[in-house]
């Protein structure tokens, strides 16, 4: 205290100029003790060589405390900022399976759209080629002289063969221009009656077809031809239970003596353990629902791709690519073999699903398998099988996407595909010829009367298509011929 008073007296003695600018400070030090400080501006020195003093030390202490608080706050904020990101990552990890599933579904839809685009482009190319051919033919017709008026029959003149104006089943009228000779052996007079109204500038180009007669005992011809038309479905039976929503029914085109050619076989394929094979003496007994034979197959059947040939049932074993040959006479498995690289159990089905990865079929050429592989990337592969050993004899890889068509069948070595299984009025939209190795677009009308067709097969002995359409066992008459 004495020091403080002495300092005050000394300052008063220095002069009156500094009296009104003197200041007394009181502040705590770092340990919390109170300190007094008295400051007087120097009358002579403008600045001090060193800056110091208790107030500076106090400011430093406060700044240090502030830095500590700021560091703590910034650390907490960082931790708080990390917490939402961790929560978000956990929520993302929880939602990752759902996102992956949605991504897979989007990729699948993209692949379907790409395949449909490829199909449409191929069909467009075929139509453009046909349009070019028609233009050339029209130019040729224009360059030729018109026939004389006397050669044109009157409008009321009937056609020589009116039975050819409709397809099998009477479903759709065909062209009036049928390339078939009249009684004089000349087909030039078979013209559309509409041509009788005046002299035409040019004649409309029409496709000509020639019927192929069915083989008989005196002919060596196979009677093969291209599919020209499919008739209306004929109903043989409606199944009674939900197990019959879809299935497969067959007749052996080359039956052995144990069971005759009239025997009808049926498998209801709804369920996870399909083993029952029902046999009926004929179509009448099938319609009545009275089986004469019931067999329990040793291994379960996969889907609707089974077929009958030469006294054996050929079918795909459930959840595998194994093909079984079940001998009906001995009621035992006579052969088994894996179909090389074939997809199974939903890898490459038809568009309706149903695990239809492997579809077995029979035509005039023997036993076939329709399927796909990973190498083919979902495109249809056709293989001809040895009916005894089930070994693959030869294979063809097509450009037709298996999941873009509803079903398929083979006639005379040609694969035909159906566009839709639900549309009541759809078409046979693709034909692949195993002889030429070429595919072409088609537009043959086909009826799904009950709007859920799960099986279509060809019977070469009956010359019919067998189908299973939403609880209904049906057949179709067909018409074969040669395209010109």
C-alpha positions in Angstrom: 0.0 0.0 0.0 2.9 2.3 0.8 4.3 1.6 -2.7 1.1 2.5 -4.3 1.0 5.9 -2.4 4.6 6.6 -3.3 3.8 6.0 -6.9 0.9 8.3 -6.9 3.0 11.2 -5.3 5.7 10.6 -7.8 3.2 11.0 -10.6 1.8 14.1 -9.2 5.2 15.6 -9.0 5.9 14.9 -12.7 3.3 17.3 -13.9 -0.2 18.2 -14.1 -0.6 17.0 -17.7 -0.8 13.4 -16.8 -3.0 13.7 -13.8 -6.3 13.4 -15.6 -4.9 10.5 -17.7 -3.8 8.2 -14.9 -5.8 4.9 -14.4 -6.0 2.3 -11.6 -6.7 -1.4 -12.7 -7.8 -4.3 -10.6 -7.8 -7.9 -12.0 -7.4 -11.5 -11.0 -4.3 -13.4 -11.9 -4.3 -17.1 -13.2 -4.5 -18.4 -9.7 -7.5 -16.2 -8.9 -5.7 -13.7 -6.6 -6.7 -10.0 -6.9 -4.0 -7.6 -8.3 -4.0 -3.8 -8.5 -2.2 -1.9 -11.3 -1.8 1.8 -11.8 -0.9 3.2 -15.3 0.3 6.6 -16.3 1.1 7.6 -19.9 4.8 8.6 -20.3 5.3 12.3 -21.1 8.5 11.6 -23.0 8.3 8.1 -24.6 6.0 7.5 -27.6 6.1 3.7 -27.2 7.6 1.1 -24.9 10.2 -1.3 -26.3 8.3 -4.3 -24.9 4.6 -4.8 -24.4 3.6 -6.4 -21.2 1.7 -6.0 -18.0 -0.9 -7.7 -16.0 -3.7 -6.8 -18.3 -2.0 -8.5 -21.2 -1.4 -11.6 -19.1 -5.1 -11.6 -18.2 -6.1 -11.4 -21.8 -3.7 -14.2 -22.6 -5.3 -16.3 -19.9 -8.8 -15.5 -21.2 -7.8 -16.3 -24.8 -6.4 -19.6 -23.6 -9.6 -20.5 -21.9 -11.6 -19.4 -25.0 -9.3 -21.6 -27.2 -10.0 -24.6 -25.0 -13.7 -24.0 -25.1 -13.7 -23.5 -28.8 -11.7 -26.7 -29.3 -14.1 -28.6 -27.1 -17.1 -27.2 -28.9 -15.7 -27.9 -32.3 -14.8 -31.5 -31.3 -18.4 -32.0 -30.1 -19.8 -30.6 -33.2 -17.6 -32.9 -35.3 -18.8 -35.8 -33.2 -22.4 -34.6 -33.6 -21.8 -34.1 -37.3 -20.4 -37.7 -37.6 -23.5 -39.1 -35.8 -26.0 -38.4 -38.6 -23.6 -39.8 -41.2 -23.2 -42.9 -39.2 -26.9 -43.2 -38.8 -27.3 -42.6 -42.5 -24.8 -45.3 -43.4 -26.6 -47.7 -41.1 -29.9 -46.9 -42.8 -28.3 -47.2 -46.2 -26.9 -50.6 -45.2 -30.3 -51.7 -44.0 -32.0 -50.4 -47.2 -29.2 -51.8 -49.5 -31.0 -55.2 -50.2 -34.1 -53.3 -51.2 -32.2 -51.0 -53.5 -30.3 -54.0 -55.0 -33.6 -55.8 -55.7 -35.0 -52.7 -57.4 -31.8 -52.3 -59.4 -32.0 -56.0 -60.5 -35.6 -55.5 -61.5 -34.8 -52.4 -63.5 -31.9 -54.2 -65.2 -34.3 -57.1 -66.0 -36.9 -54.7 -67.5 -34.1 -53.0 -69.5 -33.0 -56.4 -70.9 -36.6 -57.3 -71.8 -37.0 -53.9 -73.6 -33.7 -54.5 -75.5 -34.8 -58.0 -76.6 -38.2 -56.6 -77.7 -36.4 -53.9 -79.6 -34.2 -56.5 -81.3 -37.2 -58.5 -82.2 -39.0 -55.5 -83.6 -36.0 -54.5 -85.6 -35.7 -57.9 -87.1 -39.4 -57.9 -87.9 -39.0 -54.5 -89.5 -36.2 -55.7 -91.7 -38.2 -58.6 -92.8 -41.2 -56.4 -93.7 -38.9 -54.0 -95.5 -37.6 -56.8 -97.6 -41.1 -58.1 -98.4 -42.2 -54.6 -99.3 -39.2 -54.3 -101.7 -40.1 -57.6 -103.3 -43.7 -56.5 -103.7 -42.7 -53.2 -105.3 -40.5 -55.1 -107.8 -43.4 -57.5 -108.6 -45.8 -54.5 -109.0 -43.4 -52.9 -111.5 -43.2 -56.2 -113.4 -47.0 -56.4 -113.5 -47.3 -52.8 -114.7 -44.8 -53.4 -117.5 -46.9 -56.4 -118.8 -49.9 -55.9 -121.0 -53.3 -56.3 -119.4 -55.3 -59.4 -120.3 -58.1 -59.1 -122.8 -61.5 -58.2 -121.5 -63.0 -61.5 -122.7 -60.7 -63.5 -120.5 -62.2 -61.9 -117.3 -65.1 -63.9 -115.9 -68.3 -62.2 -115.0 -68.7 -60.9 -111.4 -71.2 -63.6 -110.5 -69.0 -66.5 -111.7 -68.2 -68.8 -108.7 -64.8 -70.0 -107.9 -63.8 -73.5 -108.8 -63.0 -74.6 -105.3 -64.8 -72.6 -102.6 -63.6 -74.9 -99.8 -60.2 -73.3 -99.9 -61.6 -69.9 -99.0 -61.3 -70.6 -95.3 -58.7 -72.0 -93.1 -59.0 -75.2 -91.1 -61.8 -74.6 -88.5 -63.4 -71.9 -90.7 -61.8 -69.2 -88.6 -60.4 -66.8 -91.2 -61.0 -66.3 -94.9 -58.0 -66.7 -97.2 -57.1 -65.1 -100.5 -59.4 -65.8 -103.5 -56.3 -66.5 -105.5 -55.6 -70.2 -105.0 -53.0 -71.7 -107.2 -55.0 -74.8 -108.0 -55.9 -76.0 -111.5 -59.5 -76.1 -112.7 -61.2 -78.9 -114.6 -59.2 -78.0 -117.7 -55.9 -78.1 -115.9 -55.5 -74.3 -116.1 -55.3 -72.1 -113.1 -55.3 -68.8 -115.0 -59.1 -68.4 -114.7 -59.1 -68.4 -110.9 -59.2 -64.7 -110.4 -60.9 -62.5 -107.8 -64.4 -61.7 -108.9 -63.8 -58.0 -108.1 -61.6 -57.8 -111.2 -64.7 -58.1 -113.4 -65.6 -54.5 -112.8 -63.8 -52.8 -115.7 -60.2 -53.2 -116.9 -57.8 -52.8 -114.0 -54.7 -50.7 -114.2 -52.7 -53.4 -112.4 -53.5 -56.6 -110.4 -53.0 -56.8 -106.7 -50.2 -59.2 -105.7 -51.5 -62.2 -103.8 -49.6 -65.1 -102.2 -50.2 -68.5 -103.7 -50.3 -71.6 -101.6 -50.4 -75.3 -102.5 -51.9 -77.9 -100.2 -49.9 -80.9 -99.2 -52.0 -84.0 -99.0 -51.8 -86.2 -95.9 -49.6 -89.3 -96.4 -51.3 -92.6 -97.1 -50.1 -96.2 -97.7 -49.3 -95.7 -101.3 -47.2 -92.5 -100.9 -43.6 -92.2 -99.6 -43.9 -88.5 -99.0 -43.8 -87.3 -95.4 -46.5 -84.7 -96.0 -44.4 -82.0 -94.4 -45.0 -78.4 -95.1 -45.0 -75.0 -93.4 -47.8 -74.0 -91.1 -50.4 -71.9 -92.9 -53.2 -71.6 -90.4 -54.4 -72.7 -87.0 -58.1 -73.4 -86.4 -60.3 -72.6 -83.5 -59.7 -74.5 -80.2 -61.8 -77.6 -79.6 -62.5 -78.3 -75.9 -62.1 -81.9 -74.7 -62.4 -81.3 -71.0 -62.4 -78.8 -68.2 -60.4 -79.9 -65.1 -62.1 -80.0 -61.7 -59.6 -78.7 -59.2 -57.0 -76.0 -58.8 -54.3 -78.5 -59.6 -55.6 -78.5 -63.2 -55.1 -74.8 -63.9 -52.2 -75.8 -66.1 -50.7 -79.1 -67.1 -49.7 -81.2 -70.1 -51.7 -83.8 -72.1 -50.4 -86.1 -74.9 -50.9 -89.0 -77.3 -48.1 -91.1 -78.5 -47.6 -90.5 -82.2 -45.7 -93.8 -82.5 -47.4 -95.9 -79.9 -46.2 -99.4 -79.0 -48.4 -102.5 -78.5 -48.7 -102.1 -74.7 -50.8 -98.9 -75.1 -52.4 -98.1 -78.4 -52.4 -94.9 -80.3 -55.8 -93.8 -78.9 -54.5 -93.8 -75.4 -54.5 -90.2 -73.9 -52.1 -89.2 -71.1 -52.4 -86.3 -68.7 -50.3 -84.7 -66.0 -51.6 -81.8 -63.7 -48.5 -79.8 -63.1 -49.6 -77.5 -60.3 -47.7 -78.3 -57.1 -44.2 -78.9 -55.8 -44.3 -82.7 -56.0 -45.9 -83.6 -59.3 -45.8 -87.4 -59.9 -49.2 -88.6 -61.1 -49.6 -89.7 -64.7 -53.2 -90.4 -65.7 -54.1 -92.6 -68.7 -57.4 -92.7 -70.6 -58.5 -95.2 -73.2 -59.5 -92.5 -75.6 -60.6 -88.9 -75.9 -64.2 -89.8 -74.9 -63.0 -91.2 -71.6 -60.8 -88.2 -71.1 -63.9 -85.9 -71.5 -65.8 -88.0 -69.0 -62.9 -88.0 -66.5 -62.5 -91.8 -66.2 -58.9 -92.8 -66.2 -58.0 -96.5 -66.9 -54.5 -96.2 -65.6 -52.7 -94.1 -63.0 -48.9 -94.3 -62.6 -46.8 -92.8 -59.9 -43.6 -91.4 -61.4 -40.4 -92.2 -59.5 -39.2 -88.5 -59.6 -41.1 -85.3 -59.7 -42.0 -83.5 -62.9 -40.8 -79.9 -63.6 -43.4 -77.8 -65.4 -45.3 -78.5 -68.7 -42.5 -79.6 -71.0 -43.2 -83.4 -71.0 -43.9 -85.4 -74.2 -44.6 -89.0 -75.3 -42.7 -90.9 -78.0 -42.4 -94.6 -78.8 -43.9 -95.9 -75.6 -41.9 -93.6 -73.3 -42.6 -90.5 -71.3 -39.9 -87.9 -71.6 -39.8 -85.2 -68.9 -37.5 -82.9 -66.9 -36.8 -83.8 -63.3 -37.8 -81.1 -60.9 -35.2 -78.4 -60.1 -32.5 -79.9 -62.4 -31.5 -80.0 -66.1 -31.8 -83.8 -66.0 -34.0 -85.4 -68.7 -35.7 -88.8 -67.8 -37.1 -91.4 -70.2 -39.8 -93.3 -68.3 -40.8 -96.6 -70.0 -44.6 -97.0 -69.8 -44.5 -100.8 -70.3 -42.1 -101.5 -67.5 -43.1 -98.5 -65.4 -39.4 -97.6 -64.7 -36.8 -95.1 -65.7 -35.0 -96.4 -68.8 -32.5 -93.5 -69.3 -31.4 -90.3 -67.8 -29.1 -87.6 -68.9 -28.3 -83.9 -68.1 -29.0 -81.5 -71.0 -25.6 -79.7 -71.3 -25.5 -76.2 -70.0 -29.3 -75.9 -70.0 -30.9 -73.4 -67.7 -33.5 -74.7 -65.2 -36.0 -73.7 -62.5 -36.7 -70.2 -63.7 -33.5 -69.2 -65.4 -34.8 -69.1 -69.0 -38.6 -69.7 -69.0 -41.2 -68.7 -71.4 -42.9 -65.3 -70.8 -45.7 -67.0 -68.7 -43.1 -68.4 -66.2 -44.0 -71.7 -64.7 -40.3 -73.0 -64.7 -40.7 -73.7 -68.4 -36.9 -73.7 -69.0 -36.8 -77.0 -70.9 -39.6 -77.9 -73.3 -39.5 -81.3 -74.9 -41.3 -81.8 -78.2 -41.9 -84.4 -81.0 -42.4 -84.0 -84.7 -41.9 -85.9 -87.9 -38.1 -85.8 -87.3 -38.1 -87.3 -83.8 -37.4 -85.9 -80.3 -36.4 -82.3 -79.6 -35.5 -80.1 -76.7 -36.2 -76.3 -76.6 -34.2 -74.4 -73.9 -31.5 -71.8 -73.4 -28.1 -71.5 -71.9 -25.9 -68.8 -70.3 -23.7 -68.8 -73.4 -26.8 -68.1 -75.5 -27.8 -65.3 -73.1 -31.5 -66.3 -73.1 -31.9 -67.0 -76.8 -33.7 -70.2 -77.7 -31.5 -73.2 -78.4 -32.9 -76.2 -80.2 -31.4 -79.7 -79.8 -32.3 -82.9 -81.5 -32.1 -85.8 -79.0 -31.5 -89.5 -79.4 -34.8 -91.0 -78.1 -33.0 -94.0 -76.7 -30.0 -92.5 -74.9 -31.1 -88.9 -74.7 -27.8 -87.8 -76.1 -27.7 -84.5 -78.1 -27.3 -85.2 -81.8 -27.2 -81.6 -83.1 -28.0 -78.1 -81.8 -29.1 -74.8 -83.3 -28.8 -71.4 -81.5 -31.5 -68.9 -82.6 -31.8 -65.2 -82.2 -35.3 -65.5 -80.6 -35.4 -64.5 -76.9 -37.1 -67.3 -75.0 -38.7 -65.0 -72.4 -40.2 -62.8 -75.1 -42.5 -65.6 -76.4 -45.3 -67.4 -74.6 -44.6 -71.0 -76.0 -43.3 -72.9 -78.9 -43.8 -76.2 -80.9 -42.0 -78.0 -83.7 -43.5 -79.1 -87.0 -41.3 -80.8 -89.7 -38.1 -79.5 -88.2 -39.3 -75.9 -87.9 -39.8 -74.1 -84.6 -42.9 -71.9 -84.3 -43.3 -69.5 -81.4 -46.5 -68.0 -80.0 -46.5 -64.3 -79.1 -48.8 -64.2 -76.0 -50.3 -66.7 -73.6 -53.1 -64.3 -72.4 -54.3 -62.3 -75.4 -57.4 -64.0 -76.8 -56.3 -63.1 -80.4 -52.6 -63.5 -80.7 -50.2 -64.8 -83.5 -47.6 -67.4 -84.2 -44.9 -64.7 -84.6 -41.6 -66.5 -85.4 -40.5 -69.4 -87.5 -37.0 -70.9 -87.3 -36.0 -73.5 -90.0 -33.4 -76.0 -88.7 -32.6 -76.9 -92.3 -31.6 -73.4 -93.5 -30.7 -72.1 -90.0 -32.8 -69.0 -90.7 -35.6 -67.3 -88.8 -38.3 -65.1 -90.2 -41.3 -63.2 -88.8 -44.8 -64.6 -89.1 -48.3 -63.5 -88.4 -50.5 -66.6 -88.2 -53.6 -66.0 -86.1 -53.8 -68.1 -82.9 -56.6 -68.1 -80.3 -56.1 -68.3 -76.5 -59.8 -68.7 -75.8 -59.5 -68.9 -72.0 -56.6 -66.5 -71.7 -53.9 -68.5 -70.0 -52.3 -71.0 -72.3 -49.5 -72.8 -70.5 -48.7 -75.7 -72.9 -48.7 -76.1 -76.7 -47.4 -79.3 -78.5 -47.7 -80.8 -81.9 -48.8 -84.4 -82.6 -47.5 -85.5 -86.0 -49.8 -88.5 -86.1 -53.0 -86.6 -85.5 -51.8 -83.4 -87.3 -53.1 -81.3 -84.4 -51.8 -78.9 -81.8 -52.5 -79.9 -78.2 -52.8 -77.2 -75.6 -53.8 -76.5 -72.0 -55.6 -73.2 -71.6 -56.6 -72.1 -68.1 -58.2 -75.4 -66.8 -59.2 -76.4 -70.4 -57.7 -79.3 -72.4 -58.0 -78.2 -76.0 -56.7 -79.1 -79.5 -56.3 -77.1 -82.7 -56.7 -78.3 -86.3 -53.8 -77.0 -88.5 -53.2 -76.6 -92.2 -49.8 -77.2 -93.7 -48.6 -76.1 -97.2 -45.8 -74.7 -99.2 -45.1 -70.9 -99.4 -44.4 -69.6 -102.9 
